[in-house]
Amino acid sequence: MKKLVQLLSVMAITSAAFAQSIPNADIPKLNINQGTLDMVDAKFTSDPSAMTVSEWYNHARAFEQNVAGALDYSVRFMSFDTNARWVFHDDRLLSIGTQVVGQSFDPKDSTYLGLSPLLSQHNDYMVDSINFLRFYIRNLDSTMVGGSMTEVVDTMVVQYFTTPNNGISRAGLVVTTGINVLAYPNRDNLNYNTLENSSAVKTIKVPLRTEDADSVTYAGAQSSFIGSLVDLPVGVQVNATGTAATSNNFAYTVHFKPMVPVAEGDTMINISTSAGEIYKKNNMFGVRTGSAEGISQENSTILRYNNAIFTFSWLRFGQTQNGWKSYIGGNAYPSAQQWDNFIKITSTSVSSNLLDELSGIKVYPNPSNVGTDANVSFASLSAGAAIVTITDINGRVAQSMTREVSAGNNTIVVPVSNLMAGIYFVNVEANGAKASTKLMISK
């Protein structure tokens, strides 16, 4: 797939608070069995050229292909309790500090270019289903209840949230604007005892039994986790408000509630090669997350609200840190954290020409020489104003202009005499549609 990047109105993060890393982001790398990954990749296919309104979206994959390059993926385990610990292969004793993992979704995000169709702020849609890799490791199959041995039944809790209006937490999803653009469920309505949020439009609880268990091959640093694919029907309608920034956003969260609580000092997992035996005490639940080392998700515009969502132990009971409470976005700091999950939506309100409003974008000569002009050609179905923006690979706007275009083929001359040699991206926006291509400037 072509690596296209749409970087409009880029905002640089200047606050000192954003120069940090997400606490708990430097989790030990826990490997995923390759067969598990092959199974997932075979299931999800996409034809972004098709005129369709029913499609899968995966922001981690789009961010990886169109922005950051390959992410460093691993298993991130969650714990309902703040006591849970593990022993890593080099004998480090670490706390499992992640309590909730989630995803904010915005189908207007140009990061999806070339991978999935873009909608506008005027499109309603139905969230059909969600899919993600689950790693459910059972070390405890039965426990004593009322004097008799009883099967341990754990619970996966999933909550769905829909868009607010004009940034107000009307339906449970809070959208922030400004330097750092992200979304998360209403942070004031998270119950710290249950980890459930009362702003959710729908909550489902999935029992996890003995037959649901995944597996792990213990081999020290080479330990490999074999997961399974969660496929959940959703059936949540997301309505458009027409407000560019906050229209038709969706989010969901997942957390794990074990039947047997983790006692203080309990070790959930031990992959130390020096240990005489693997310590098996509690059941574990994890998902696949990726990290873009040193790359923040700061190429956000007011139309982008795709980010992973986390609740860490240091936010669990109402604490605040750097202004965060209850939740923190995966794009809150450099080294953006992504959750590898799929969301399938269907929209019946997309006009037949929406996705083809702009097509055939080309730039020539390409490469262009320093001190010359470049020509940007494209086809537009409608007449109107077109905004042409040139950004560098860091998302900084190097050139921007507005020109009137006609229905049909158009060519806009873009002066590039002030640009240094390097890689740039040419972005065209007209009549609610967007298109992008790469431009090389040589000496």
DAZIDA-V767446 format. One line per field, one symbol per residue. ss: DSSP state (2 for helix, 1 for strand, 0 for the rest). phi: phi as a letter, one per 30 degrees, with the letter a starting at -180 (. if undefined). Layout:
ss->???
phi->???
This chain:
ss->00000000000000022220000000000011022222222220000000000111102222222222000111111100000011100000111001111111110002220000000000001111111111111000011110011110011111111100100100011111000001111022210000001000011111110222011110022201110111111111110000000000111111111000000000111100000000000001111111100000000000000011111122200001100110011000000011101111110000000000011111110001100011111111000111111111000011111111100111111110000001111111110011111111110
phi->.dccbcbchdcddcddddcccdeidddddcdceddddddddddcbbbddddbcbadbbdddddddcbciedccaccdcbdccddbbcddcidcbdccccbbabcbbdcddddeicbdcccdccdacddabbadcbccccbcbbdbhibdbddbdbccbbcbcddchidddcjccccbkeccabadeddcddddciccddddabbbcdccedddcbbcdaidcebcccbcdbcdcicdccdcidedcdhcbabbbbccddcdddeidcdbbcdddddaddcbbdbbbbcbbbcdicddcdccdccbcadbbccedbdcidbbhidbibbddcdbeiecbcdbcbcbbbccdddcedcebaidbbadbdccejccccccacbdbdldcccbcbddciddcababbdbcdjdbbcdcdbdccddlcbbccbbahicbbbacbcccd
